[in-house]
Amino acid sequence: MPTAVVVGAGPGIGKAVAGRFAREGFSVAVIARKKETVLRVAEDIGQGGGKVLALTADSTDEEALRAALDTVAEEFGAIDVAVYNAALIRRDAPGELGAQGQLDAWAVNVVGALTTAGHVAPGMAERGHGSILVTGGMPRVDPRYVSLGLGKFGIRTLVGLLDAEYGPAGVHVASVTVPGAVAPGTSYDPDDIAEHYWRLHTQPRDAWEHEVVHGGVSVR
């Protein structure tokens, strides 16, 4: 049984993506910072009868995040799909947020994704297959969201770097850019967004995309 892990498994995109892979027969691990959040997500997904593992780790705590990913591999076997969905979303104009605030945002929005990818990608490359999928955003510059904009543009660069390193070995690295507020029943319904992640994972290698913009044009 293949294994998927979602880091940043909140009640929106994270739960929807985890549920989408669970419905396809994957063992699914969900990781979030708060215990009550991850347990609620796991309970909802588990109602479908799939194997679900709930773990807590702060995406900015490298040791804890790596330990959680190791636990997933120990419980379910090698990770086939790693989804990084953690983000620190807040409004801050240029110069409004101090240096430490910017560093804290960068740690969640980018460094946690790098930690996750760096931990699972070598094994995927050795096996010759796997997917690393990251939730992106901010397709256009918006001065109301400086820290988030820097983070999401950083994610685009990270995807390119990871693809250059691990793509030749069979690891599909891509981002799903969500340019609006996620809410059920809207054009940014999390269940609709989750379909992008499944489609990216199942793409044949000669048709790999590296960024998909929800509601927009796919970018190779």
Secondary structure as UniProt FT lines:
FT   STRAND          3..7
FT   TURN            11..12
FT   HELIX           13..23
FT   TURN            24..25
FT   STRAND          27..32
FT   HELIX           35..46
FT   TURN            47..49
FT   STRAND          52..56
FT   TURN            59..60
FT   HELIX           62..76
FT   STRAND          81..84
FT   TURN            94..96
FT   HELIX           99..106
FT   HELIX           107..111
FT   HELIX           112..127
FT   STRAND          130..136
FT   TURN            143..144
FT   HELIX           146..166
FT   HELIX           167..169
FT   STRAND          171..177
FT   TURN            184..185
FT   TURN            187..188
FT   HELIX           190..202
FT   HELIX           205..207
FT   STRAND          211..213
FT   TURN            214..215
//
